[in-house]
């Protein structure tokens, strides 16, 4: 895959799916780590994480002031997305 195809593929992912992809690659992440890896601002990360939590796709664990986020791998939609993401380069 050349550089142009790679750039097009990266831009095709909305922030919602970029956040899901980042979470699929790591066990747990803080919101700051999600923001950096998914290339989204704080407001976008928070709003999408709220949607994902309400859909039962993401768990939030509070460790004092720090909140950690991880995928609910028992969720059927998450399982489908993990398979999809694993097929992408």
N, C-alpha and C positions, 0 to 999 in steps of 0.2 A: 504494500500500500504506500503510495507516495505522500508527500507532505500536504499537498492540496486536498487529497481525499481524507486525510486524517483531520485537517482543520474543518472540513465540511461536516464530518461525522461528529466532532466535538461540539460544533455550534448547533447541530440538530437536536442535541439533548437540552431539554428545558431544565431550569434550576431544580424542579421537582425530581426529575429522573437523575440529574447529576448528583443530588443529595443521596438518593437511593443507591446509586452506583458506588459512591464513596463508602456508604455504610456497608455495602455488600463485600467490600474489599478489606474491611477491618472489623474486629470483634466489637469494640466500643470506641466512641469518639466523643470529645467535648464539642460544644457548639463552635468554639473557635477553630478547632481542627476541621470541622465540617465546612465552615466558611472558607478556610484557606484551600482545602483540597477540592471543593466543588466550585470554587471561584464565584461565590455569592456574597452579598452583603449581609449584615446581621439581621436586618428586618426580613429579608427574603428567607434566610435560614429559619428564623423563628416561626414565621407564618407557615412555611412548608412542614416543619416538624410538628406543629400543632395539628395540621391536617393529617399527617401520617400517624400521629398518636391516636387521634379520634377514629381513624380507620382501622386501628388495631395492628398496624404494620410496623410500628416502632415502639420500643420501650424506653422510658426515661427513668434513670436511676440517680437519685440525689446523694452526693457524697459531700456533706457539709454545704458549702457554697457552690460547689461544682456539680453540674449536671452532666451525666454521661448518657449517650444515646446508642442504641443497638437495634438491629432488625429483629422482628419477631419471626424467627425462621419456621415457626409452626403455622404461620398464616399462608394460606394457599396462594394468594396474589404475590406475596414475597417470594415464595418458592419458584413461581413462574418467572418473575423478574430476575432472580439469581441465575436461572438457566439461560435466560436471554443475555444477561450481562457477561456470563462466562463464555459465550460464543463470540463476543466482540473482542477485538485486539486491545 
